[in-house]
Each structure stands twice: as C-alpha cells, then as structure tokens.
Amino acid sequence: MQHPPSSSAALKPRRRRSSVLQSSDFNEIKDPTKKDRITKCATLAIRDYNSQTQNHYQLVVNDEFISQMVNGFQVKFTCSFDL
C-alpha cells in the first residue's frame, strides 16, 4: 500500500492569476516587454482558436488592447502567463 507523500515532499499546485485586462490597464503598462508578451499571448490564443474553428479573428492594437473579429464583433480571449 502506497502512502501519500509527506507535506514537505508534496508538490503544491501552481496558482494562476486570472483577470480580465481592460484596454485602460494595457495602456498603463509602461514596460514594452510586458506589452509585447501580452500581445504575443493574445495573438497565439487567437491563432489557436482560428485553427480549431475555421474563423478569421485578428488582434488589433491601436493604443489599446482590443481583440475583435474582422467584421467588428468584439471577442474576449483568456491568456495565462506570469508578468
């Protein structure tokens, strides 16, 4: 019979922060590296979604963080990463 590992040896699950990034929040980020990582994350999420659904979403960044369909419907994507 196997015993569960002791609490000191057990791996703790990594917590992920989940929040919605508003365009105003994105504009307040001054670090270009962080902005670039967020943009890349969203772009990859959109590309992955497009490949699964045969849709043609695109990421549009105009001084704001906006994800939308090419026909103008706004879409939300969730990205998990550490800043």
N, CA and C atoms as a LAMMPS dump frame, in Angstrom:
ITEM: TIMESTEP
0
ITEM: NUMBER OF ATOMS
249
ITEM: BOX BOUNDS ff ff ff
-5.0000000000000000e+02 5.0000000000000000e+02
-5.0000000000000000e+02 5.0000000000000000e+02
-5.0000000000000000e+02 5.0000000000000000e+02
ITEM: ATOMS id mol type element x y z
1 1 1 N 0.841 -1.186 0
2 1 2 C 0 0 0
3 1 3 C 0.883 1.246 0
4 2 1 N 0.599 2.131 -0.941
5 2 2 C 1.391 3.353 -1.028
6 2 3 C 0.814 4.404 -0.1
7 3 1 N 1.72 5.131 0.5
8 3 2 C 1.314 6.224 1.379
9 3 3 C 1.49 7.537 0.635
10 4 1 N 0.608 8.491 0.864
11 4 2 C 0.797 9.795 0.211
12 4 3 C 2.086 10.438 0.701
13 5 1 N 2.732 11.204 -0.158
14 5 2 C 3.981 11.852 0.263
15 5 3 C 3.724 12.822 1.407
16 6 1 N 4.745 13.033 2.201
17 6 2 C 4.607 13.981 3.307
18 6 3 C 4.396 15.379 2.744
19 7 1 N 3.841 16.244 3.561
20 7 2 C 3.528 17.591 3.083
21 7 3 C 4.781 18.336 2.64
22 8 1 N 5.914 18.028 3.241
23 8 2 C 7.139 18.723 2.851
24 8 3 C 7.624 18.256 1.487
25 9 1 N 7.276 17.026 1.107
26 9 2 C 7.732 16.497 -0.17
27 9 3 C 6.695 16.687 -1.274
28 10 1 N 5.479 16.989 -0.893
29 10 2 C 4.418 17.115 -1.894
30 10 3 C 4.614 18.379 -2.723
31 11 1 N 4.34 18.235 -3.991
32 11 2 C 4.407 19.402 -4.862
33 11 3 C 3.096 20.16 -4.752
34 12 1 N 3.204 21.421 -4.565
35 12 2 C 1.999 22.236 -4.46
36 12 3 C 1.599 22.694 -5.862
37 13 1 N 0.309 22.657 -6.153
38 13 2 C -0.11 23.126 -7.475
39 13 3 C 0.174 24.616 -7.624
40 14 1 N 0.594 24.976 -8.801
41 14 2 C 0.91 26.375 -9.07
42 14 3 C -0.385 27.153 -9.244
43 15 1 N -0.486 28.255 -8.563
44 15 2 C -1.678 29.093 -8.681
45 15 3 C -1.542 29.996 -9.892
46 16 1 N -2.61 30.132 -10.601
47 16 2 C -2.626 31.037 -11.747
48 16 3 C -3.53 32.209 -11.429
49 17 1 N -3.033 33.367 -11.737
50 17 2 C -3.869 34.551 -11.568
51 17 3 C -4.743 34.68 -12.811
52 18 1 N -5.97 34.983 -12.607
53 18 2 C -6.882 35.142 -13.731
54 18 3 C -7.586 36.481 -13.593
55 19 1 N -7.454 37.288 -14.599
56 19 2 C -8.136 38.575 -14.576
57 19 3 C -8.353 39.033 -16.006
58 20 1 N -9.262 39.928 -16.166
59 20 2 C -9.54 40.491 -17.48
60 20 3 C -8.725 41.765 -17.62
61 21 1 N -7.965 41.829 -18.684
62 21 2 C -7.136 43.006 -18.944
63 21 3 C -7.956 43.999 -19.761
64 22 1 N -8.261 45.114 -19.166
65 22 2 C -9.006 46.159 -19.864
66 22 3 C -8.037 46.99 -20.704
67 23 1 N -8.563 47.638 -21.715
68 23 2 C -7.698 48.453 -22.572
69 23 3 C -7.005 49.551 -21.778
70 24 1 N -7.702 50.105 -20.785
71 24 2 C -7.078 51.155 -19.974
72 24 3 C -5.924 50.59 -19.147
73 25 1 N -6.075 49.333 -18.672
74 25 2 C -4.987 48.685 -17.935
75 25 3 C -3.787 48.474 -18.848
76 26 1 N -4.05 48.034 -20.066
77 26 2 C -2.972 47.777 -21.023
78 26 3 C -2.21 49.059 -21.32
79 27 1 N -2.944 50.16 -21.456
80 27 2 C -2.306 51.441 -21.755
81 27 3 C -1.429 51.932 -20.61
82 28 1 N -1.746 51.528 -19.381
83 28 2 C -0.972 51.973 -18.225
84 28 3 C 0.333 51.198 -18.055
85 29 1 N 0.486 50.083 -18.736
86 29 2 C 1.723 49.299 -18.644
87 29 3 C 2.807 50.044 -19.413
88 30 1 N 3.864 50.411 -18.719
89 30 2 C 4.931 51.189 -19.352
90 30 3 C 6.051 50.309 -19.905
91 31 1 N 6.164 49.092 -19.39
92 31 2 C 7.235 48.191 -19.807
93 31 3 C 6.899 47.597 -21.177
94 32 1 N 7.672 47.933 -22.225
95 32 2 C 7.368 47.417 -23.564
96 32 3 C 7.473 45.895 -23.651
97 33 1 N 8.319 45.289 -22.816
98 33 2 C 8.452 43.831 -22.819
99 33 3 C 7.163 43.18 -22.343
100 34 1 N 6.554 43.738 -21.302
101 34 2 C 5.286 43.196 -20.803
102 34 3 C 4.183 43.353 -21.844
103 35 1 N 4.131 44.515 -22.484
104 35 2 C 3.124 44.731 -23.52
105 35 3 C 3.318 43.743 -24.665
106 36 1 N 4.555 43.516 -25.028
107 36 2 C 4.854 42.592 -26.121
108 36 3 C 4.426 41.172 -25.758
109 37 1 N 4.686 40.749 -24.519
110 37 2 C 4.301 39.407 -24.083
111 37 3 C 2.785 39.235 -24.091
112 38 1 N 2.065 40.256 -23.657
113 38 2 C 0.6 40.197 -23.651
114 38 3 C 0.076 40.097 -25.082
115 39 1 N 0.632 40.912 -25.969
116 39 2 C 0.199 40.901 -27.361
117 39 3 C 0.479 39.557 -28.015
118 40 1 N 1.677 39.002 -27.762
119 40 2 C 2.017 37.699 -28.342
120 40 3 C 1.103 36.605 -27.808
121 41 1 N 0.806 36.651 -26.522
122 41 2 C -0.067 35.662 -25.906
123 41 3 C -1.447 35.706 -26.552
124 42 1 N -1.988 36.896 -26.703
125 42 2 C -3.315 37.037 -27.31
126 42 3 C -3.305 36.595 -28.764
127 43 1 N -2.234 36.934 -29.482
128 43 2 C -2.13 36.544 -30.882
129 43 3 C -2.105 35.028 -31.024
130 44 1 N -1.345 34.351 -30.156
131 44 2 C -1.288 32.888 -30.203
132 44 3 C -2.637 32.268 -29.855
133 45 1 N -3.33 32.85 -28.872
134 45 2 C -4.649 32.333 -28.495
135 45 3 C -5.627 32.471 -29.651
136 46 1 N -5.578 33.593 -30.33
137 46 2 C -6.468 33.82 -31.467
138 46 3 C -6.127 32.859 -32.601
139 47 1 N -4.841 32.68 -32.883
140 47 2 C -4.419 31.765 -33.949
141 47 3 C -4.877 30.34 -33.654
142 48 1 N -4.725 29.929 -32.396
143 48 2 C -5.147 28.587 -31.999
144 48 3 C -6.662 28.441 -32.154
145 49 1 N -7.399 29.446 -31.712
146 49 2 C -8.86 29.405 -31.828
147 49 3 C -9.28 29.352 -33.296
148 50 1 N -8.634 30.156 -34.124
149 50 2 C -8.954 30.165 -35.551
150 50 3 C -8.741 28.793 -36.175
151 51 1 N -7.65 28.132 -35.81
152 51 2 C -7.344 26.829 -36.406
153 51 3 C -8.368 25.777 -36.001
154 52 1 N -8.96 25.927 -34.828
155 52 2 C -9.946 24.957 -34.355
156 52 3 C -11.345 25.243 -34.889
157 53 1 N -11.627 26.459 -35.257
158 53 2 C -12.997 26.841 -35.613
159 53 3 C -13.139 27.342 -37.04
160 54 1 N -12.05 27.435 -37.778
161 54 2 C -12.077 27.952 -39.151
162 54 3 C -12.58 29.4 -39.206
163 55 1 N -12.385 30.138 -38.129
164 55 2 C -12.743 31.556 -38.114
165 55 3 C -11.53 32.387 -38.501
166 56 1 N -11.748 33.655 -38.656
167 56 2 C -10.658 34.552 -39.05
168 56 3 C -10.628 35.758 -38.119
169 57 1 N -10.32 35.493 -36.862
170 57 2 C -10.169 36.573 -35.892
171 57 3 C -8.783 37.179 -36.059
172 58 1 N -8.646 38.405 -35.636
173 58 2 C -7.335 39.04 -35.653
174 58 3 C -7.213 39.946 -34.439
175 59 1 N -5.981 40.204 -34.058
176 59 2 C -5.719 41.107 -32.936
177 59 3 C -5.44 42.495 -33.491
178 60 1 N -6.125 43.473 -32.942
179 60 2 C -5.919 44.855 -33.356
180 60 3 C -5.448 45.638 -32.144
181 61 1 N -4.299 46.267 -32.242
182 61 2 C -3.78 47.078 -31.146
183 61 3 C -3.603 48.5 -31.663
184 62 1 N -4.452 49.382 -31.186
185 62 2 C -4.372 50.798 -31.543
186 62 3 C -4.335 51.616 -30.266
187 63 1 N -3.184 51.695 -29.646
188 63 2 C -3.024 52.365 -28.364
189 63 3 C -3.915 51.729 -27.301
190 64 1 N -4.587 50.681 -27.647
191 64 2 C -5.433 49.965 -26.712
192 64 3 C -5.31 48.484 -27.016
193 65 1 N -5.694 47.668 -26.053
194 65 2 C -5.669 46.228 -26.234
195 65 3 C -7.078 45.797 -26.614
196 66 1 N -7.3 45.567 -27.899
197 66 2 C -8.624 45.222 -28.392
198 66 3 C -8.507 43.951 -29.225
199 67 1 N -9.308 42.952 -28.915
200 67 2 C -9.368 41.78 -29.779
201 67 3 C -10.744 41.765 -30.423
202 68 1 N -10.775 41.575 -31.706
203 68 2 C -12.058 41.643 -32.38
204 68 3 C -12.048 40.792 -33.641
205 69 1 N -13.229 40.482 -34.124
206 69 2 C -13.35 39.802 -35.4
207 69 3 C -13.147 40.817 -36.503
208 70 1 N -12.807 40.335 -37.681
209 70 2 C -12.608 41.255 -38.795
210 70 3 C -13.898 41.973 -39.159
211 71 1 N -15.046 41.381 -38.832
212 71 2 C -16.307 42.054 -39.145
213 71 3 C -16.779 42.95 -38.009
214 72 1 N -15.967 43.115 -36.96
215 72 2 C -16.263 44.101 -35.938
216 72 3 C -16.832 43.593 -34.636
217 73 1 N -17.16 42.313 -34.525
218 73 2 C -17.666 41.804 -33.259
219 73 3 C -16.52 41.649 -32.277
220 74 1 N -16.704 42.127 -31.067
221 74 2 C -15.643 42.042 -30.069
222 74 3 C -15.618 40.656 -29.448
223 75 1 N -14.415 40.151 -29.227
224 75 2 C -14.222 38.805 -28.698
225 75 3 C -13.265 38.886 -27.523
226 76 1 N -13.497 38.071 -26.498
227 76 2 C -12.59 38.013 -25.352
228 76 3 C -11.773 36.733 -25.42
229 77 1 N -10.494 36.85 -25.133
230 77 2 C -9.611 35.699 -25.037
231 77 3 C -8.951 35.719 -23.67
232 78 1 N -8.694 34.543 -23.137
233 78 2 C -8.037 34.434 -21.842
234 78 3 C -6.606 33.967 -22.062
235 79 1 N -5.668 34.699 -21.512
236 79 2 C -4.259 34.333 -21.601
237 79 3 C -3.727 34.106 -20.196
238 80 1 N -2.992 33.029 -20.021
239 80 2 C -2.371 32.742 -18.73
240 80 3 C -0.865 32.892 -18.871
241 81 1 N -0.296 33.775 -18.102
242 81 2 C 1.146 33.98 -18.114
243 81 3 C 1.532 34.737 -16.864
244 82 1 N 2.804 34.728 -16.575
245 82 2 C 3.323 35.473 -15.434
246 82 3 C 4.016 36.72 -15.946
247 83 1 N 3.655 37.86 -15.396
248 83 2 C 4.335 39.105 -15.77
249 83 3 C 5.582 39.281 -14.938
